[in-house]
Amino acid sequence: CKIIPIDRVVDSYANLLDLNPDDERYRMPFGNLRARIRMSLLYFYANLIDGLVAGTGDKSEILIGYYTKYGDGGADFLPIAHLYKTQLRELGAYMGLPKRIYAKPSAPRLFPGHTALSELPIDYSKLDILLFNIFDKGLGVEEAADKAELPVDVAVWVCRRYHATEHKRKMPPSLLEIKHIPPIL
């Protein structure tokens, strides 16, 4: 395991762009830049060993688009994308992982003090119940909110967020049309 500090890389972008990353207007863009720098380092090391980058996105994050496009969302495969965050925590406990790992609060750390709870209207234990009822069971917004014991406006927020972040879950559109695929020789 190797920890690579990226502050100098982010600072070099700030200097190049002549922007103050502590300015509130630039907080999220620089935060997303941090995620994309991390991703580029992962791909650098994967390239060195002719490997692939495993994504860490879970079903909860993917459904609400809670990741940086081409940042922590950039990966070659997503081995835990079918599991909700609460399921992953339960799996970690079942496997005997240290509690500091499986119960670690969600924190993207795009900027100092950045946590999931500072951005999301509810914690993952409630969010996952809501997501499951909407996306897996196909319940309507009101019924899903009722089952999760949440206000309807939270369920509406989840649905709006899902639609607003749809672009993150799809490949970019292309005008490329391949008319003939040659055989492998």
Buried (B, 14 or more C-beta within 10 A) or exposed (E): EEEEEBEEBBEEBBEEEEBEBEEEEBBEEBBBBBBBBBBBBBBEEBEEEEEEBEBBBBBBBBBBBBBBBEBBBBBEEBEBBEBBBBBBBEEBBEEEEEEEEBEEEBEBEBBEEBEBEEEBBBBBEBBBBBBBBBBEEEBEBEBBBBBBEBEEEBBEBBBEBBEEBEEBEEEEEEEEEEEEEEEEE
